[in-house]
Amino acid sequence: MKSILRPSKDGSFVADALRDLIVVVVSILAALWLESWWQDRQSRAEEALLLAGLRTEFVANRAQLVEKIAVWAGIVEAAEIAHRLMRKPLDEAAIAEAQTALVDISLMSFFDPRQGQLTSLISSGKLGLVQSPGLRAKIADWPSLVADLDLERAIALHDITDGYLAYMTLYGDINWNDGTFETEYQEIFTSRELDNLIGGLRTNMQRSISEGNVILQATDEIIALIDDELRG
């Protein structure tokens, strides 16, 4: 065996072979470490890019959700006003308040989150690039929270549809400009069926607010964890 390095002075074959073996092993280990380091660096760069995109998406969803929760709270308040006015004599001021309440109730708005980056990350199998186990778990769980809120949306839509159909069946369209305005409002606000429908909508909107706050808290936690990873 020809020594890679200069032969030992004492001409020991064993010493030369052992030394050459150590050099080869160290070289292989160094090459493997360098390859692993490079792959890890590439993975971390890809992770940072993915997390930056996710952060933008979650921040946008957070802003939308805050807005929607405020709308839902307004609907709950309007439903409570309408419920208070039900089956009570309405003067001109009460009729104006009732009209405003019904209009506010009709301004239904639902959370429609952007999930392009999130869906792509999960479906592509690249969620494993996220080093933090806690962050991975929260990202994976977030779509199920939204799905729970979608159920509340479906229930609320059902209530709105039923309420509108019941209203149209009982009273038809109110002509705000003719003399039947006050009379029809008096009739509407003696309707126990409509009162029950508004009460159901209020309950579902309260549940949606509760679900929305859970999503909001999870979103804040995800954003904070992403920031920690990007700073690290």
Secondary structure, 3 states (H helix, E strand, C coil): CCCCCCCCCCCCHHHHHHHHHHHHHHHHHHHHHHHHHHHHHHHHHHHHHHHHHHHHHHHHHHHHHHHHHHHHHHHHHHHHHHHHHCCCCCCHHHHHHHHHHHHHHHCCCCCCCCCHHHHHHHHCCHHHHCCCHHHHHHHHHHHHHHHHHHHHHHHHHHHHHHHHHHHHHHCCCCCCCCCCHHHHHHHHCCCHHHHHHHHHHHHHHHHHHHHHHHHHHHHHHHHHHHHHHHHC
